[in-house]
Amino acid sequence: MRELRWSESRMLDAAIAAGAGAIALFGTMMAAQNQPDARDLDVLGVALLVAGAAALLARRRHPVAVLLATLAATFTYEALDYPGGPIWGALIVAFFTAHTTGHRAVGFVVALFGLSSVWWMPAIQGRETPSVGEALAFTAWMLTLVAVAEVVRVRRAYLEQARERAQELERTREEEERRRRSDERLRIARELHDVLAHDISLISVQSSTALHLLDDDPEHARPALTAIKEASADALRELRSVLDALRADEGAPARRPAPTLAQLDDLVAQARGAGLEIDAAVEGRARTLPSAVELAAYRICQEAVTNVLRHAGPARAHMRLAYGADALVVEVDDDGRGGSGRNGGGTGLSGMRERAAALGGTFEAGPRPGGGFRVRASLPAEPAR
């Protein structure tokens, strides 16, 4: 149900108040012509009818006060024995407003007060006590009024709860969507970092070598330039592969599948081509692992080797893959310089740690006791189904 704006609710309240006042005033004036024994409708009587209706202008902001005001105006009018007529409209509207907005106790008290008036009001007016049938009819009318008000209140409360649940569901959906987009941005950033940092580092190392040899020994600079060409082409292929993955929902086929541990030999060869002395060893029975584990393990090895190239200086490195029954241990050691500088203000180590944590694994990185640096990750490694 659409909520009314403030201006719309004010206009509606004004219309209800004007309607209730007009019906009470003109309806009573017409009914008074057939009530010769009633008191003449003078200025006080008109003022009471108008006051009860005018109070409805504030019924949304002060429902209890408006109910009590209309109750006082209506019963004062009755007690002064003014002509009967459609004088109850404003009181009924005020009662419904108070009762359906949560003021049930006040509503029940007012209803009991009105129900009891069938016996004490005639005494004030100097009239005869109503018959049992008239009293029962009035009681039935009052109970019906209370029952209808209670049904409206319950329905309104149900609709309000449904609206709040829908809003909460929408907020939850929006928060989940924001979280999903944030996770996706982090994944893309990590993937782009991993696929580019290694090749860019190779290009940097080889370009430095080529510049050093270009003047004195240009012929030996050729392999470095060739390595730069191959690394830049590989970086472009990796970048296209990531971008194609982002367009996967549109049906675009990936140009290049995600790397696996089978490609570690190529990674080692590239590192050796960049001048790094590195060897690799496999312990346990190698087997195919879930694609997420294979990708994470490859990227951790790739980033660890990149860090050796960038930060270790002249160094030797050792890469170890240990296949266990339920875990794959990836370890890259080097005997280069320093440990604290490996962070370098970048995101390499944090990216490796996030990859391991995303799979429920562990990650450690830091200086080795004998010098150099060690990266170690343990990843859950159940066989792929």
C-alpha positions as CSV (number, residue, x, y, z in Angstrom):
1,M,0.0,0.0,0.0
2,R,1.4,3.4,-1.0
3,E,2.0,5.8,1.9
4,L,0.5,9.2,1.6
5,R,2.7,12.2,1.4
6,W,2.4,14.9,4.1
7,S,0.4,17.2,1.9
8,E,-1.9,14.5,0.7
9,S,-2.6,13.3,4.3
10,R,-3.3,16.9,5.4
11,M,-5.8,17.3,2.5
12,L,-7.4,14.0,3.3
13,D,-7.8,14.9,7.0
14,A,-9.3,18.3,6.0
15,A,-11.7,16.6,3.7
16,I,-12.8,14.1,6.3
17,A,-13.2,16.8,9.0
18,A,-15.2,19.0,6.6
19,G,-17.4,16.1,5.5
20,A,-18.0,14.9,9.1
21,G,-18.8,18.5,10.2
22,A,-21.2,19.2,7.2
23,I,-23.0,15.9,7.7
24,A,-23.4,16.4,11.4
25,L,-24.5,20.1,11.1
26,F,-26.9,20.0,8.2
27,G,-28.1,16.5,8.9
28,T,-29.0,17.5,12.5
29,M,-30.6,20.7,11.4
30,M,-32.9,18.7,9.1
31,A,-33.6,16.0,11.7
32,A,-34.4,18.7,14.3
33,Q,-37.5,19.7,12.4
34,N,-39.1,16.3,13.4
35,Q,-38.0,16.6,17.1
36,P,-40.2,19.3,18.7
37,D,-39.4,18.2,22.2
38,A,-35.6,18.6,21.7
39,R,-33.7,21.7,22.7
40,D,-33.2,24.3,19.9
41,L,-29.9,24.0,18.0
42,D,-28.3,27.2,19.2
43,V,-24.8,28.6,18.9
44,L,-23.4,26.3,21.6
45,G,-24.9,23.2,19.9
46,V,-23.4,24.2,16.5
47,A,-20.1,24.9,18.2
48,L,-20.0,21.5,19.7
49,L,-20.7,19.8,16.4
50,V,-18.1,21.8,14.6
51,A,-15.5,21.4,17.3
52,G,-15.8,17.6,17.2
53,A,-15.3,17.6,13.5
54,A,-12.5,20.2,13.5
55,A,-10.5,18.1,16.0
56,L,-10.1,15.5,13.2
57,L,-7.5,17.7,11.5
58,A,-5.0,16.6,14.1
59,R,-6.0,12.9,14.3
60,R,-2.7,11.5,12.8
61,R,-0.4,13.5,15.1
62,H,-2.4,13.2,18.3
63,P,-4.9,10.3,17.9
64,V,-5.7,9.9,21.7
65,A,-6.2,13.7,22.3
66,V,-8.4,13.9,19.3
67,L,-10.5,10.9,20.4
68,L,-11.0,12.4,23.9
69,A,-11.8,15.8,22.4
70,T,-14.5,14.4,20.0
71,L,-15.8,12.2,22.9
72,A,-16.2,15.3,25.1
73,A,-17.8,17.4,22.4
74,T,-20.2,14.6,21.3
75,F,-21.4,13.5,24.8
76,T,-21.7,17.1,26.0
77,Y,-24.0,17.7,23.0
78,E,-26.0,14.6,23.9
79,A,-26.2,15.5,27.6
80,L,-27.5,19.0,26.8
81,D,-30.4,17.3,25.0
82,Y,-29.8,18.9,21.6
83,P,-31.6,17.3,18.6
84,G,-30.5,13.9,17.6
85,G,-28.9,13.3,14.2
86,P,-25.8,12.1,12.4
87,I,-23.6,13.5,15.2
88,W,-21.5,10.4,15.7
89,G,-19.4,10.5,12.6
90,A,-16.4,12.5,14.0
91,L,-16.3,10.3,17.1
92,I,-16.3,7.1,15.0
93,V,-13.5,8.4,12.8
94,A,-11.5,9.4,15.9
95,F,-12.1,6.0,17.6
96,F,-10.9,4.1,14.5
97,T,-7.8,6.3,14.2
98,A,-6.8,5.8,17.8
99,H,-7.6,2.1,17.9
100,T,-5.9,1.1,14.6
101,T,-2.7,3.1,15.4
102,G,-2.0,1.0,18.5
103,H,-3.9,2.8,21.3
104,R,-6.1,-0.2,22.0
105,A,-6.5,0.4,25.7
106,V,-7.8,3.9,25.2
107,G,-10.1,2.6,22.5
108,F,-11.6,-0.1,24.7
109,V,-12.1,2.3,27.6
110,V,-13.9,4.8,25.3
111,A,-16.0,1.9,23.9
112,L,-17.0,0.8,27.4
113,F,-17.8,4.5,28.3
114,G,-20.0,4.8,25.3
115,L,-21.7,1.4,26.0
116,S,-22.5,2.4,29.6
117,S,-24.1,5.7,28.4
118,V,-27.1,3.8,27.2
119,W,-28.1,3.6,30.9
120,W,-26.9,6.9,32.4
121,M,-27.4,9.3,29.6
122,P,-31.2,9.2,29.7
123,A,-31.1,10.1,33.4
124,I,-29.1,13.2,32.6
125,Q,-31.4,14.1,29.8
126,G,-34.5,13.4,31.9
127,R,-35.7,10.7,29.6
128,E,-37.0,7.2,30.2
129,T,-34.5,4.3,30.4
130,P,-34.4,2.4,27.1
131,S,-36.0,-1.0,26.8
132,V,-34.0,-4.2,26.9
133,G,-34.3,-4.6,23.2
134,E,-33.0,-1.0,22.6
135,A,-30.1,-1.6,25.0
136,L,-29.2,-4.9,23.3
137,A,-29.3,-3.2,19.9
138,F,-27.0,-0.5,21.0
139,T,-24.7,-3.0,22.6
140,A,-24.6,-5.0,19.4
141,W,-23.8,-1.8,17.4
142,M,-20.9,-0.9,19.8
143,L,-19.5,-4.5,19.7
144,T,-19.6,-4.4,15.9
145,L,-17.8,-1.1,15.8
146,V,-15.1,-2.4,18.1
147,A,-14.8,-5.7,16.1
148,V,-14.4,-3.8,12.8
149,A,-11.8,-1.5,14.3
150,E,-9.9,-4.5,15.6
151,V,-10.0,-6.2,12.2
152,V,-8.7,-3.1,10.5
153,R,-6.0,-2.8,13.1
154,V,-4.8,-6.4,12.6
155,R,-4.9,-6.0,8.9
156,R,-3.0,-2.7,9.0
157,A,-0.4,-4.3,11.3
158,Y,0.0,-7.3,9.0
159,L,0.5,-5.0,6.0
160,E,3.0,-2.9,7.9
161,Q,4.9,-6.0,8.9
162,A,4.8,-7.3,5.3
163,R,6.1,-3.9,4.1
164,E,8.9,-4.0,6.7
165,R,9.9,-7.5,5.7
166,A,9.9,-6.5,2.1
167,Q,12.1,-3.5,2.9
168,E,14.4,-5.7,5.0
169,L,14.6,-8.3,2.2
170,E,15.4,-5.5,-0.3
171,R,18.1,-4.1,2.0
172,T,19.6,-7.6,2.4
173,R,19.5,-8.2,-1.3
174,E,21.2,-4.8,-1.9
175,E,23.9,-5.5,0.7
176,E,24.5,-9.0,-0.8
177,E,24.8,-7.4,-4.2
178,R,27.2,-4.8,-2.9
179,R,29.3,-7.5,-1.2
180,R,29.2,-9.6,-4.3
181,R,30.4,-6.7,-6.5
182,S,33.1,-5.9,-3.9
183,D,34.3,-9.5,-3.8
184,E,34.3,-9.6,-7.6
185,R,36.3,-6.4,-7.8
186,L,38.9,-7.8,-5.4
187,R,39.0,-11.0,-7.4
188,I,39.6,-9.1,-10.6
189,A,42.2,-6.9,-9.1
190,R,44.0,-9.9,-7.6
191,E,43.9,-11.8,-10.9
192,L,45.1,-8.8,-12.9
193,H,47.9,-8.3,-10.4
194,D,49.0,-11.9,-10.6
195,V,48.8,-12.2,-14.4
196,L,50.7,-9.0,-15.1
197,A,53.2,-8.6,-12.2
198,H,55.2,-11.7,-13.2
199,D,55.5,-10.8,-16.9
200,I,56.2,-7.1,-16.1
201,S,58.9,-8.1,-13.7
202,L,60.5,-10.3,-16.3
203,I,60.3,-7.5,-18.8
204,S,61.9,-5.1,-16.3
205,V,64.8,-7.5,-15.5
206,Q,65.4,-8.3,-19.2
207,S,65.3,-4.7,-20.3
208,S,67.9,-3.8,-17.6
209,T,70.1,-6.6,-19.0
210,A,69.6,-5.5,-22.6
211,L,70.4,-1.9,-21.8
212,H,73.5,-3.0,-20.0
213,L,74.7,-5.1,-22.9
214,L,73.5,-2.9,-25.8
215,D,76.6,-0.8,-26.1
216,D,79.3,-3.2,-25.1
217,D,78.0,-6.5,-26.3
218,P,74.9,-6.0,-28.6
219,E,74.8,-9.6,-29.8
220,H,74.3,-10.9,-26.2
221,A,71.5,-8.3,-25.8
222,R,69.4,-10.2,-28.4
223,P,68.2,-13.0,-26.0
224,A,67.1,-10.4,-23.5
225,L,65.1,-8.5,-26.1
226,T,63.6,-11.8,-27.3
227,A,62.6,-12.6,-23.7
228,I,61.0,-9.2,-23.5
229,K,59.0,-9.8,-26.6
230,E,57.8,-13.2,-25.4
231,A,57.0,-11.9,-21.9
232,S,55.0,-8.9,-23.3
233,A,53.1,-11.2,-25.6
234,D,52.3,-13.6,-22.7
235,A,51.2,-10.7,-20.6
236,L,48.8,-9.6,-23.4
237,R,47.4,-13.1,-23.7
238,E,46.9,-13.3,-19.9
239,L,45.2,-9.9,-19.9
240,R,42.9,-10.9,-22.7
241,S,42.0,-14.1,-20.9
242,V,41.0,-12.2,-17.8
243,L,38.9,-9.7,-19.8
244,D,37.3,-12.6,-21.6
245,A,36.3,-14.1,-18.3
246,L,34.6,-10.9,-17.4
247,R,32.5,-11.2,-20.5
248,A,31.7,-14.8,-19.9
249,D,28.0,-14.0,-19.1
250,E,27.7,-12.7,-22.6
251,G,28.7,-16.1,-24.1
252,A,32.2,-15.0,-25.1
253,P,34.6,-18.0,-25.1
254,A,37.8,-17.6,-23.1
255,R,40.9,-17.2,-25.3
256,R,43.0,-19.0,-22.8
257,P,42.1,-21.4,-20.0
258,A,43.1,-20.7,-16.4
259,P,46.7,-21.8,-15.7
260,T,47.2,-25.1,-13.8
261,L,50.1,-26.7,-12.0
262,A,51.1,-28.4,-15.3
263,Q,52.4,-25.1,-16.5
264,L,54.9,-24.6,-13.6
265,D,57.7,-25.9,-15.9
266,D,57.0,-22.9,-18.2
267,L,57.1,-20.6,-15.2
268,V,60.4,-22.0,-14.1
269,A,61.8,-21.7,-17.6
270,Q,60.7,-18.0,-17.8
271,A,62.4,-17.3,-14.4
272,R,65.6,-19.0,-15.6
273,G,65.5,-16.9,-18.8
274,A,65.4,-13.8,-16.6
275,G,68.6,-14.9,-14.9
276,L,67.2,-16.6,-11.7
277,E,68.8,-19.8,-10.6
278,I,65.7,-21.9,-9.6
279,D,64.9,-25.6,-9.3
280,A,61.6,-27.3,-8.6
281,A,60.7,-30.5,-6.8
282,V,57.5,-32.5,-6.5
283,E,56.9,-34.7,-3.4
284,G,54.2,-37.3,-3.2
285,R,52.0,-38.5,-6.0
286,A,51.0,-35.7,-8.3
287,R,47.4,-35.7,-9.2
288,T,44.7,-33.5,-10.8
289,L,43.2,-31.2,-8.2
290,P,40.1,-29.0,-8.3
291,S,40.6,-26.1,-10.7
292,A,40.3,-23.5,-7.9
293,V,43.2,-25.2,-6.0
294,E,45.3,-25.5,-9.2
295,L,44.8,-21.9,-10.1
296,A,45.6,-20.7,-6.5
297,A,48.7,-22.8,-6.3
298,Y,50.0,-21.6,-9.6
299,R,49.4,-18.0,-8.8
300,I,51.1,-18.3,-5.4
301,C,54.1,-19.8,-7.1
302,Q,54.1,-17.2,-9.8
303,E,53.9,-14.3,-7.3
304,A,56.5,-15.8,-5.1
305,V,58.9,-16.2,-8.1
306,T,58.1,-12.6,-9.1
307,N,59.0,-11.3,-5.7
308,V,62.3,-13.1,-5.8
309,L,63.1,-11.5,-9.2
310,R,62.1,-8.1,-7.9
311,H,63.4,-8.0,-4.4
312,A,65.9,-10.7,-3.7
313,G,68.8,-9.5,-5.9
314,P,71.3,-12.2,-7.0
315,A,69.7,-15.3,-5.5
316,R,68.9,-18.9,-5.9
317,A,65.4,-20.2,-5.4
318,H,63.8,-23.5,-4.7
319,M,60.2,-24.4,-5.5
320,R,58.6,-27.4,-3.8
321,L,55.1,-29.0,-4.3
322,A,54.2,-31.6,-1.7
323,Y,51.0,-33.6,-2.4
324,G,49.5,-34.9,0.8
325,A,46.3,-37.0,1.3
326,D,44.2,-33.9,2.0
327,A,46.5,-30.9,1.4
328,L,48.9,-29.5,-1.2
329,V,51.9,-27.6,0.3
330,V,53.4,-25.0,-2.0
331,E,56.8,-23.6,-0.9
332,V,59.2,-21.2,-2.5
333,D,62.5,-20.4,-0.8
334,D,65.3,-18.2,-1.8
335,D,68.7,-17.2,-0.3
336,G,68.5,-13.5,-1.4
337,R,68.7,-10.4,0.6
338,G,66.3,-9.0,3.2
339,G,62.8,-10.0,4.3
340,S,60.9,-6.9,5.4
341,G,61.3,-5.3,2.0
342,R,59.4,-8.0,0.3
343,N,56.1,-6.3,1.0
344,G,57.3,-3.2,-0.8
345,G,53.9,-1.5,-0.3
346,G,52.3,-3.8,-2.8
347,T,49.6,-6.4,-2.6
348,G,51.6,-9.5,-3.6
349,L,51.8,-11.1,-0.2
350,S,48.2,-10.1,0.8
351,G,46.9,-11.4,-2.5
352,M,48.6,-14.8,-1.9
353,R,47.2,-14.9,1.6
354,E,43.7,-14.1,0.3
355,R,43.9,-16.8,-2.3
356,A,44.8,-19.4,0.4
357,A,42.2,-18.1,2.9
358,A,39.4,-18.2,0.2
359,L,40.0,-22.0,-0.1
360,G,40.2,-22.6,3.6
361,G,44.0,-23.0,3.5
362,T,46.9,-21.3,5.4
363,F,49.6,-19.0,4.3
364,E,53.0,-18.0,5.8
365,A,55.6,-15.7,4.5
366,G,58.7,-14.2,6.1
367,P,62.5,-14.3,6.4
368,R,64.3,-17.6,6.8
369,P,66.4,-18.2,9.8
370,G,69.5,-18.7,7.6
371,G,68.8,-15.7,5.4
372,G,66.6,-15.2,2.4
373,F,62.8,-15.5,2.3
374,R,60.2,-18.2,2.4
375,V,56.7,-18.4,1.1
376,R,54.6,-21.4,2.2
377,A,50.9,-22.2,1.6
378,S,48.9,-25.2,2.5
379,L,45.7,-25.7,0.4
380,P,42.9,-28.3,0.8
381,A,43.6,-30.8,-2.0
382,E,40.8,-33.3,-2.4
383,P,40.9,-34.9,-5.8
384,A,38.8,-33.3,-8.5
385,R,35.5,-35.2,-9.2
